């Protein structure tokens, strides 16, 4: 059974409009096809896309944090190896 949406689901666009490495917008996390056909989509499909965008954003932030932590750990290891080689 399809749920009736009372209010129109507006575009999640935040005006960044750049594709990331996986093809999703870096601002709203929609795919090119999702952005291209947004105005023609039914409300239930828009709702699913908005939920998927939230998950994509969460995964992206988690991945960025992991890369930053790995980079920090590597820098710390480099500092220790530099000190030990100079002494």
N, C-alpha and C positions, 0 to 999 in steps of 0.2 A: 504494500500500500504506500502510495506516495504522499509525503507530508506537504501540506499547503504552506507556502511562505507568505506571510502577511506583508512584509516589507521587501522591496527589491534589494538584492545583495549588490552593493556597489563594488566597483573595481578596487582591488587591494593595492593598486599602483601608488608608489610613494615618490615617483618622479626621478628615480635613479636610471632606470631603463638601460642597463648594460648586462650583457650575457656573461655568466661565469663559465668556468671550465667544463661544467656538466650541461651547459646550455640553458640553465635557469637564470631568470633575471636576478641580479644582485640586490635589487630593491624589494621586489614583492615575491620572488621565488616561483613565479609561474613560468611554464615552458613557452616557447615561441608560439606554438599552436594554441595554448590556453589564452595567451594575450591577444592573438590574432582574431580568435572567434568569440571573445568574451561577450560581446553584445548580442550574439545569436544564441547563446547557451541558455538552457532552462535553469530555473532557480535551484533545483536540487543538485544539478551538476556544478553550478557555481559554488554551492555550499561545500561540496566534496573537494573542489579545487582549493578553496580557502583553507580547509582543514589540512589538505596535503601540503600546502605552502607553509603552514605552521610547522609541520613535521620536518620539511626540508630546511627551514630556517634553523630549527633546533639542532639538526644534524650538522649543518654548516658551522654553527657556533661551537659545537662540541669538537668538531674536527680542527677548527682554528685554535681552540684552547690547547688541544693536544699537541699541535705543531709548535705552538709557543712554548709549552712546557718542555718538549723535546729539545727545542733550540736553546732554552735557558740551561737545561741539564748539560748539553754539549758545550756551551760556553763555560760553564763551571768546571767541567772536566779539562777543557783547554787551559784554563787559568792554572789549575793544579799541575798539569803536565809541563807548562812553561816554567813555573817556579822551580820544579824539581830538576829540570834540565839546565837551569842557570846556576844552580848551587853546586 
